[in-house]
């Protein structure tokens, strides 16, 4: 009996060590693979948090004006923009967000899309820049790696999923197990590995939930998961209220195609059509009247207004402000001036509201400066975690070897990890498949090929 009793704790100890080593090994591989992507996300994300401040300082020459008298009419500003970019057509007009901000007219031609910044009081062109060359647009595209094509964008989606895995596995590894140091304090000096281990662990423990939050709220923009979730929510009326389009003729275009800035929830909402009968009997209301209608409807300053595309097109106005309660999209018949679809944040179903709120916090816009600096601190924590992880690994790495954490004594522990990875794959397919591949490579290749087994020991 005593032999059986004493064997049980030993068995449990071996099982515990096996699980710890398997998760440590998983954490190591995931971290090593995604460090470059996480650094990119943290650095570009930090910049994008302060896009307004960057515009108002670095690019003040194009965004800032001195308020003096009555501003020129939108149609006059559109004429000035047309003269500044010959051969191009006006596609959208951005209402100045404040009396001290410039108006922006987007022109589209053979050379692509151009932003024309105009002093709305003097009618002076302050600057012209290709829409794909505008600083914050470039930062955003680098952030998602979409600037480099579809495959890199999928990789950043996988990295976002791995970030969630790193947080969960990291907290498991950090969780106190009778040790007294390295929980909330950092031991040793920078010359010792334990210093970097503790700094890495404590940083992750304190910032882990926020890093997880950034990862999961960034997923709506991802090329695969985000697009599919957006389409599914839209088709089931869970993202935006589809019934608003029931009695309205719809075009093949979606809102994202025509407006430069619009809420994620309505990006894929269809753009309605103007009354074709009126197209033969009435004249278009014009840009001035469309802007008046948008303002009268309650859109706050700073909204974008897209021009109609063809005789059945509509004027589409949208405001995407820091205050979610004021988020609004209106499609206006270009002949009658009648709003065909008018949708606000308050009308979104619960899923749409939740995702929009998460995105707003992610971008540091929901609760002012505190939100900005909280997200900045999280980005800095990501950078610190990456740096300490690399230093810790380098100090631990044996000469001539990768220095992978030791294999678990029992292979059976991997069964549970396979199940967890399979479940994760159902929620986040690309990341889940990458995790399954990572485990398979570790199990089927690294373990069975002697040179690799030695190198990854």
C-alpha positions in Angstrom: 0.0 0.0 0.0 2.8 2.4 0.9 4.5 1.7 -2.5 1.3 2.6 -4.3 0.8 5.7 -2.2 4.4 7.0 -2.7 4.1 6.3 -6.5 1.2 8.6 -6.9 3.0 11.9 -6.0 5.9 10.8 -8.2 3.5 10.2 -11.2 1.9 13.5 -10.6 5.3 15.2 -10.5 6.3 13.7 -13.8 3.0 14.7 -15.4 3.4 18.3 -14.0 7.0 18.5 -15.4 5.9 17.1 -18.8 3.1 19.7 -19.1 5.3 22.5 -18.0 8.1 21.6 -20.5 5.6 21.1 -23.3 4.0 24.5 -22.7 7.5 26.1 -22.3 8.6 24.6 -25.6 5.4 25.8 -27.2 5.9 29.3 -25.8 9.5 29.3 -27.0 8.7 28.4 -30.6 5.7 30.7 -30.9 7.7 33.6 -29.4 10.8 33.1 -31.6 8.6 32.9 -34.7 6.5 36.1 -34.1 9.0 38.5 -32.5 9.6 40.4 -35.8 5.8 40.7 -36.3 5.1 41.8 -32.8 7.8 44.4 -32.9 6.3 45.8 -36.1 2.8 45.8 -34.6 4.0 47.6 -31.5 6.1 50.2 -33.2 3.6 51.1 -36.0 0.7 50.9 -33.5 2.4 53.4 -31.2 2.7 55.8 -34.1 -0.9 55.3 -35.2 -2.2 56.0 -31.7 -0.9 59.6 -32.1 -1.9 60.1 -35.8 -3.8 63.3 -35.0 -0.9 64.7 -33.0 1.4 63.9 -35.8 -0.9 65.6 -38.3 -1.1 68.7 -36.2 2.7 69.0 -35.7 4.7 67.3 -38.4 2.1 67.9 -41.1 0.7 71.2 -39.7 1.5 72.9 -43.0 -1.2 70.8 -44.7 -3.8 70.3 -41.9 -3.7 73.7 -40.0 -5.3 76.9 -41.1 -6.2 80.3 -39.6 -9.9 80.8 -39.3 -10.9 84.1 -41.0 -14.4 85.0 -42.1 -16.8 82.6 -43.9 -15.4 79.4 -45.5 -15.8 78.9 -49.2 -18.6 76.6 -50.5 -17.7 73.0 -50.9 -18.3 73.2 -54.7 -15.8 76.0 -54.9 -13.2 74.0 -53.0 -13.9 71.1 -55.4 -13.3 73.4 -58.4 -9.9 74.5 -56.8 -9.0 70.8 -56.3 -9.9 70.0 -59.9 -7.6 72.8 -61.1 -4.8 71.5 -58.9 -5.0 68.0 -60.3 -5.9 68.3 -64.1 -7.6 65.3 -65.7 -8.9 63.9 -62.3 -12.4 63.8 -61.0 -13.6 64.6 -57.5 -14.6 61.5 -55.6 -15.0 62.7 -52.0 -14.9 65.8 -49.9 -13.9 66.0 -46.2 -15.5 68.6 -44.1 -13.1 70.5 -41.8 -13.2 68.9 -38.4 -12.6 72.3 -36.7 -12.5 75.9 -37.9 -8.7 75.6 -37.8 -8.5 72.5 -40.1 -8.2 72.3 -43.8 -10.7 70.8 -46.1 -9.6 67.8 -48.1 -10.8 66.9 -51.6 -10.0 63.5 -53.0 -9.3 63.3 -56.7 -9.1 60.2 -58.8 -7.5 59.9 -62.2 -5.2 57.8 -64.3 -2.3 58.3 -61.8 -4.4 57.1 -58.9 -6.0 58.9 -56.0 -4.7 62.3 -54.8 -5.6 64.2 -51.6 -5.8 67.9 -52.1 -5.5 70.0 -48.8 -7.2 73.4 -49.2 -7.5 76.4 -46.9 -11.3 76.7 -46.8 -11.1 80.5 -46.2 -8.5 81.6 -48.8 -9.0 78.8 -51.3 -5.3 78.2 -51.3 -4.0 74.7 -52.0 -1.8 73.8 -49.1 -0.5 70.4 -50.3 -1.3 67.5 -52.6 -0.3 63.9 -51.8 -1.1 60.5 -53.2 -3.7 58.9 -51.0 -1.5 55.8 -50.7 1.5 57.9 -49.8 -0.1 59.8 -46.9 1.9 59.1 -43.7 -0.7 57.6 -41.5 -2.1 55.4 -44.4 1.4 54.0 -44.9 1.8 53.4 -41.2 -1.5 51.6 -41.1 -0.6 49.4 -44.1 2.8 48.5 -42.6 1.0 47.7 -39.3 -1.1 45.1 -41.1 1.7 44.2 -43.6 -1.0 44.7 -46.3 1.4 47.1 -48.0 3.4 44.0 -49.0 0.6 41.9 -50.3 -1.9 39.3 -49.2 0.4 36.6 -47.8 2.2 39.0 -45.4 -1.2 40.2 -44.2 -2.1 36.5 -43.5 1.2 36.2 -41.5 0.3 39.2 -39.3 -3.0 37.5 -38.6 -1.2 34.4 -37.5 1.1 36.5 -35.4 -1.9 38.1 -33.7 -3.3 34.7 -32.8 0.1 33.6 -31.6 0.2 36.7 -29.3 -2.9 35.3 -27.6 -1.2 32.0 -27.2 1.9 33.6 -25.8 -0.1 35.5 -23.2 -1.9 32.3 -22.0 1.2 30.1 -22.0 3.3 32.9 -20.5 0.9 33.4 -17.6 0.9 29.6 -17.0 4.7 29.6 -16.9 4.8 32.7 -14.7 2.2 31.3 -12.2 3.7 31.1 -8.7 4.9 27.5 -7.8 6.3 28.0 -4.3 9.0 30.3 -5.5 9.4 33.7 -3.8 11.2 35.8 -6.5 10.4 36.7 -10.0 6.7 37.0 -9.4 6.3 40.8 -9.1 9.9 41.7 -8.6 13.1 41.4 -10.7 16.1 39.6 -9.2 19.7 39.9 -10.0 21.5 42.3 -12.3 21.5 42.7 -16.2 24.6 40.5 -16.3 22.6 37.5 -15.1 20.0 35.6 -17.0 17.6 35.5 -14.1 17.3 39.3 -14.4 16.0 39.1 -18.0 13.8 36.1 -17.1 12.1 37.9 -14.3 11.8 41.2 -16.3 10.2 39.2 -19.2 7.9 37.3 -16.8 6.8 40.3 -14.7 6.2 42.5 -17.8 4.0 39.8 -19.4 2.2 39.2 -16.1 1.3 42.8 -15.7 0.6 43.6 -19.3 -0.7 40.2 -20.5 -4.4 40.9 -20.4 -3.9 44.2 -22.3 -1.7 42.5 -24.9 -4.4 39.8 -25.3 -6.9 42.6 -25.7 -4.9 44.3 -28.4 -4.5 41.0 -30.2 -8.1 40.0 -30.2 -9.4 43.5 -31.0 -7.0 43.7 -33.9 -8.4 40.6 -35.5 -11.4 42.3 -37.1 -9.0 43.9 -39.6 -7.3 40.6 -40.5 -7.5 39.4 -44.1 -9.0 36.0 -43.4 -10.6 35.9 -40.0 -11.8 39.5 -40.0 -13.3 39.4 -43.5 -15.1 36.1 -42.8 -16.5 37.3 -39.5 -17.6 40.6 -41.0 -19.4 38.8 -43.9 -21.0 36.3 -41.5 -22.3 39.0 -39.1 -23.5 41.1 -42.0 -25.4 38.2 -43.7 -27.1 37.3 -40.4 -28.0 40.9 -39.4 -25.7 40.7 -36.4 -23.2 43.4 -37.5 -25.5 46.1 -38.9 -29.3 46.2 -39.2 -29.8 44.8 -42.7 -33.5 45.6 -42.6 -32.7 49.2 -43.3 -31.9 48.1 -46.9 -35.1 46.1 -47.4 -36.9 48.7 -49.4 -33.9 50.3 -51.0 -32.4 49.4 -54.4 -28.8 48.3 -53.9 -25.7 48.7 -56.1 -22.8 46.2 -56.3 -20.6 48.5 -54.3 -20.1 48.4 -50.6 -19.6 51.4 -48.3 -15.9 50.8 -47.9 -15.4 51.1 -51.7 -16.5 54.7 -51.8 -15.7 56.3 -48.4 -12.1 56.8 -47.1 -13.1 56.3 -43.5 -16.1 54.4 -42.2 -16.9 52.2 -39.2 -15.8 48.5 -39.5 -19.4 47.3 -38.9 -20.8 49.0 -42.1 -17.7 48.6 -44.3 -19.4 45.8 -46.3 -22.9 47.3 -46.1 -24.3 47.8 -49.7 -24.5 51.2 -51.2 -28.0 52.1 -52.3 -29.0 53.6 -55.7 -30.7 56.9 -56.5 -34.2 56.8 -58.1 -33.6 56.1 -61.8 -36.9 57.7 -62.7 -35.7 61.0 -61.1 -32.5 60.7 -63.1 -34.4 61.5 -66.3 -36.5 64.3 -64.9 -34.5 66.1 -62.2 -31.1 67.6 -61.8 -28.6 66.4 -59.1 -28.8 68.5 -55.9 -25.0 69.2 -56.1 -22.2 69.0 -53.5 -23.3 72.1 -51.6 -26.8 70.9 -50.9 -25.5 67.4 -50.1 -23.2 68.8 -47.4 -26.1 70.9 -46.0 -28.3 67.8 -45.8 -25.5 65.9 -44.0 -25.0 68.7 -41.5 -28.8 69.1 -41.0 -29.1 65.4 -40.3 -26.7 65.8 -37.4 -23.3 64.6 -38.8 -20.6 66.3 -36.7 -17.8 68.3 -38.4 -15.1 66.2 -40.0 -17.3 63.9 -42.0 -16.4 62.5 -45.4 -18.9 62.8 -48.3 -18.5 60.6 -51.4 -19.7 61.8 -54.7 -22.2 59.8 -56.7 -20.9 57.3 -59.1 -22.9 57.6 -62.3 -26.5 58.7 -62.7 -27.8 56.1 -60.2 -25.1 56.8 -57.6 -25.8 58.4 -54.2 -24.0 60.9 -52.0 -22.7 59.0 -49.1 -21.6 60.7 -45.9 -20.0 59.2 -42.9 -18.4 60.3 -39.6 -16.1 58.0 -37.7 -15.3 60.1 -34.5 -13.7 59.2 -31.2 -17.2 59.3 -29.6 -18.9 56.1 -30.9 -22.3 57.5 -30.1 -21.8 60.0 -32.9 -20.7 57.4 -35.5 -23.0 57.7 -38.5 -23.4 56.8 -42.1 -26.0 58.4 -44.5 -26.7 57.6 -48.1 -28.5 60.4 -49.9 -30.5 60.3 -53.2 -28.6 62.6 -55.5 -31.8 64.0 -57.1 -34.3 64.3 -54.3 -31.9 64.8 -51.4 -33.8 62.2 -49.5 -31.7 60.0 -47.1 -32.1 56.4 -48.3 -30.3 54.8 -45.5 -29.3 56.5 -42.2 -27.5 54.3 -39.7 -25.8 55.2 -36.4 -23.9 53.3 -33.8 -26.9 53.1 -31.6 -28.7 51.0 -34.2 -25.9 48.3 -34.4 -26.8 44.9 -32.9 -24.8 43.9 -29.9 -22.0 42.2 -31.8 -21.5 45.2 -34.0 -21.4 47.5 -31.0 -18.9 45.2 -29.1 -16.5 45.0 -32.1 -16.7 48.8 -32.7 -16.0 49.5 -29.0 -13.0 47.1 -29.0 -11.6 48.8 -32.1 -12.1 52.2 -30.6 -10.2 51.3 -27.5 -7.5 49.5 -29.6 -6.9 52.7 -31.4 -6.8 54.8 -28.2 -9.9 56.8 -29.0 -12.5 55.7 -26.5 -11.5 57.5 -23.3 -9.2 60.3 -24.3 -5.5 60.6 -23.3 -5.8 57.9 -20.7 -6.7 55.5 -23.5 -3.9 56.6 -25.7 -1.2 56.2 -23.0 -2.6 52.9 -21.8 -2.3 51.5 -25.3 1.1 53.1 -25.7 2.2 51.5 -22.5 1.0 48.1 -23.8 2.9 48.6 -27.0 6.1 49.4 -25.0 5.5 46.3 -22.9 5.3 44.2 -26.1 8.7 45.7 -27.2 10.2 45.0 -23.8 8.9 41.5 -23.8 10.4 40.8 -27.2 13.7 42.3 -26.2 14.0 40.5 -22.9 12.9 37.2 -24.5 15.7 37.5 -27.0 18.3 38.3 -24.4 17.1 35.6 -22.1 17.3 33.0 -24.9 20.7 34.2 -26.0 22.1 33.9 -22.5 20.6 30.4 -22.1 21.5 29.1 -25.5 24.3 26.5 -25.5 27.1 27.0 -28.0 26.2 25.7 -31.5 22.6 24.9 -30.5 19.3 26.7 -30.7 18.7 26.2 -27.0 15.1 25.0 -27.2 13.5 24.1 -23.8 13.9 20.4 -23.0 11.5 17.8 -24.3 8.8 16.7 -21.8 9.5 13.2 -20.2 6.1 12.0 -21.4 4.9 12.4 -25.0 1.3 11.7 -23.9 1.1 15.3 -22.6 1.0 16.5 -26.3 -2.4 14.9 -26.8 -4.0 17.7 -24.7 -2.1 20.3 -26.6 -3.3 18.9 -29.9 -6.8 19.1 -28.6 -6.3 22.7 -27.5 -4.7 23.6 -30.9 -7.6 22.0 -32.7 -10.2 24.0 -30.7 -8.2 27.2 -31.3 -8.2 26.4 -35.1 -12.0 26.4 -35.0 -12.0 29.9 -33.6 -8.9 31.3 -35.5 -8.3 29.0 -38.5 -5.0 30.4 -39.7 -3.4 30.6 -36.3 -4.8 27.2 -35.3 -3.3 25.6 -38.4 0.0 27.2 -37.8 0.0 25.9 -34.2 -0.8 22.4 -35.4 2.0 22.6 -37.9 4.4 23.8 -35.2 3.6 20.9 -33.0 3.8 18.4 -35.9 7.2 19.7 -36.9 8.4 19.4 -33.3 7.0 15.9 -32.9 7.6 14.4 -36.3 10.7 16.1 -37.7 12.8 17.6 -34.9 12.5 14.6 -32.7 13.1 12.0 -35.4 16.1 13.5 -37.3 19.2 13.3 -35.1 21.0 16.4 -36.4 17.9 18.5 -35.9 17.3 16.8 -32.5 20.8 17.9 -31.4 20.6 21.4 -32.8 17.2 22.0 -31.2 18.3 20.5 -27.9 
